Amino acid sequence: MLRVAPKFFTAAPLRTVSLFACRFSLRSIADSAPFNKIRIQRDDETAFDAYVVGKNNAPGIVVLQEWWGVDFEIKNHAVMISQLGQGFKALIPDLYRGKVGLDVAEAQHLMNGLDWQGALKDIHASVNWLKANGSAKAGVTGFCMGGALAIASSVLVPNVDAAVAFYGVPSSELADPAQAKAPVQAHFGELDNFVGFSDVTAAKALEEKLKAAGVAHEVHIYPNNGHAFMNRSPEGIKRRKSMGMPDEDEAAVQLAWSRFQSWMTHYLTG
């Protein structure tokens, strides 16, 4: 059955899935990673927490959360990014201000309550922080909700040098990808069924817009993979399976990271 994702992405599975009775017991690489918690202030004097990992003078990448919030999986992704190639400095802004969805209903509620324009201001401030703290260039990446925000950032956030989105496209109300001012790479699963947000039709429409507008881009579709296929921690796999996403394709994950690394290296170190 297809899931329809109206507006910014308000799709919910047909039933609420309670994933764990208590908070996750995390046994993932994020547990031991040397994250530095920092405080960033926006131009409007709003302040928010962020988490940084990686070499000080490396190219910077803002890493945007899924609808769950700043949880173990987005930290896993940030650690992975920091270790790719010659290394990047990854920064996760806490868009939910400390809140984390522990099940689908909570995540849906948090995302529905997100101030999307405010999130873009957080991203802008995060890019500025990276460039003021050792990163000559800075890109933006994100997953699911964060993927849509990554593409929106290429349109609406000044000084973004490259964007990579994983399974998420912004609504036309938020941003028009044809107006992107930074090169965009995007990754989608062929079996993704969030209609209008990250399914194959949305992926191909994104590619057509970018091509017609002359925006430097790559759009990759991975056969036999569904939504959130990059989530490979034991906890993440369990969560995906509980939501009816049983596919596991380590080769696709590695290929996507390889493409990500090539894209960001090209645009952030040139």
Solvent accessible surface area in square Angstrom, and as a share of the most:
residue,aa,sasa,rsa
1,M,178,0.80
2,L,124,0.62
3,R,41,0.15
4,V,103,0.59
5,A,10,0.08
6,P,73,0.46
7,K,128,0.54
8,F,39,0.16
9,F,3,0.01
10,T,53,0.31
11,A,4,0.03
12,A,48,0.37
13,P,15,0.10
14,L,136,0.68
15,R,166,0.61
16,T,87,0.50
17,V,17,0.09
18,S,87,0.56
19,L,22,0.11
20,F,58,0.24
21,A,117,0.91
22,C,99,0.59
23,R,168,0.61
24,F,32,0.13
25,S,77,0.49
26,L,61,0.30
27,R,176,0.64
28,S,17,0.11
29,I,93,0.47
30,A,10,0.08
31,D,80,0.42
32,S,101,0.65
33,A,18,0.14
34,P,108,0.68
35,F,39,0.16
36,N,95,0.49
37,K,128,0.54
38,I,36,0.18
39,R,153,0.56
40,I,6,0.03
41,Q,117,0.52
42,R,29,0.10
43,D,132,0.69
44,D,72,0.37
45,E,132,0.59
46,T,52,0.30
47,A,31,0.24
48,F,0,0.00
49,D,34,0.18
50,A,0,0.00
51,Y,38,0.14
52,V,9,0.05
53,V,9,0.05
54,G,37,0.36
55,K,120,0.51
56,N,113,0.58
57,N,123,0.63
58,A,7,0.05
59,P,24,0.15
60,G,0,0.00
61,I,0,0.00
62,V,0,0.00
63,V,0,0.00
64,L,0,0.00
65,Q,0,0.00
66,E,6,0.03
67,W,9,0.03
68,W,9,0.03
69,G,0,0.00
70,V,17,0.10
71,D,12,0.06
72,F,3,0.01
73,E,2,0.01
74,I,2,0.01
75,K,48,0.21
76,N,12,0.06
77,H,8,0.03
78,A,0,0.00
79,V,7,0.04
80,M,64,0.28
81,I,0,0.00
82,S,12,0.08
83,Q,130,0.58
84,L,21,0.10
85,G,46,0.44
86,Q,164,0.73
87,G,8,0.08
88,F,5,0.02
89,K,5,0.02
90,A,0,0.00
91,L,0,0.00
92,I,0,0.00
93,P,0,0.00
94,D,6,0.03
95,L,10,0.05
96,Y,15,0.06
97,R,103,0.38
98,G,57,0.55
99,K,127,0.54
100,V,44,0.25
101,G,0,0.00
102,L,41,0.21
103,D,27,0.14
104,V,4,0.02
105,A,45,0.35
106,E,73,0.33
107,A,0,0.00
108,Q,21,0.09
109,H,137,0.61
110,L,27,0.14
111,M,1,0.01
112,N,87,0.45
113,G,65,0.63
114,L,21,0.11
115,D,91,0.47
116,W,20,0.07
117,Q,100,0.44
118,G,7,0.06
119,A,3,0.02
120,L,9,0.05
121,K,103,0.44
122,D,2,0.01
123,I,0,0.00
124,H,48,0.22
125,A,10,0.08
126,S,0,0.00
127,V,0,0.00
128,N,59,0.30
129,W,61,0.21
130,L,0,0.00
131,K,67,0.28
132,A,83,0.64
133,N,62,0.32
134,G,37,0.35
135,S,1,0.01
136,A,96,0.74
137,K,65,0.27
138,A,0,0.00
139,G,0,0.00
140,V,0,0.00
141,T,0,0.00
142,G,0,0.00
143,F,0,0.00
144,C,4,0.02
145,M,0,0.00
146,G,0,0.00
147,G,0,0.00
148,A,0,0.00
149,L,0,0.00
150,A,0,0.00
151,I,0,0.00
152,A,0,0.00
153,S,0,0.00
154,S,2,0.01
155,V,11,0.06
156,L,85,0.42
157,V,10,0.06
158,P,69,0.44
159,N,93,0.48
160,V,14,0.08
161,D,38,0.20
162,A,0,0.00
163,A,0,0.00
164,V,0,0.00
165,A,0,0.00
166,F,0,0.00
167,Y,0,0.00
168,G,0,0.00
169,V,18,0.11
170,P,9,0.06
171,S,16,0.10
172,S,93,0.60
173,E,116,0.52
174,L,9,0.04
175,A,6,0.04
176,D,55,0.28
177,P,4,0.02
178,A,28,0.22
179,Q,108,0.48
180,A,14,0.11
181,K,164,0.69
182,A,5,0.04
183,P,20,0.12
184,V,0,0.00
185,Q,1,0.01
186,A,0,0.00
187,H,0,0.00
188,F,0,0.00
189,G,0,0.00
190,E,75,0.34
191,L,104,0.52
192,D,7,0.04
193,N,42,0.22
194,F,3,0.01
195,V,45,0.26
196,G,53,0.51
197,F,3,0.01
198,S,0,0.00
199,D,16,0.08
200,V,37,0.21
201,T,101,0.59
202,A,10,0.08
203,A,0,0.00
204,K,105,0.45
205,A,44,0.34
206,L,3,0.01
207,E,63,0.28
208,E,117,0.53
209,K,87,0.37
210,L,0,0.00
211,K,147,0.62
212,A,94,0.73
213,A,49,0.38
214,G,67,0.65
215,V,17,0.10
216,A,50,0.39
217,H,51,0.23
218,E,62,0.28
219,V,20,0.11
220,H,33,0.15
221,I,56,0.28
222,Y,4,0.02
223,P,86,0.54
224,N,104,0.53
225,N,1,0.00
226,G,6,0.06
227,H,12,0.05
228,A,8,0.06
229,F,6,0.03
230,M,3,0.01
231,N,3,0.02
232,R,59,0.22
233,S,13,0.08
234,P,92,0.58
235,E,12,0.05
236,G,0,0.00
237,I,31,0.16
238,K,115,0.49
239,R,5,0.02
240,R,9,0.03
241,K,100,0.42
242,S,42,0.27
243,M,18,0.08
244,G,59,0.56
245,M,16,0.07
246,P,96,0.60
247,D,30,0.16
248,E,89,0.40
249,D,45,0.23
250,E,83,0.37
251,A,76,0.59
252,A,9,0.07
253,V,4,0.02
254,Q,92,0.41
255,L,81,0.40
256,A,0,0.00
257,W,11,0.04
258,S,60,0.39
259,R,70,0.26
260,F,0,0.00
261,Q,59,0.26
262,S,71,0.46
263,W,20,0.07
264,M,0,0.00
265,T,55,0.32
266,H,125,0.56
267,Y,57,0.22
268,L,5,0.03
269,T,81,0.47
270,G,83,0.80
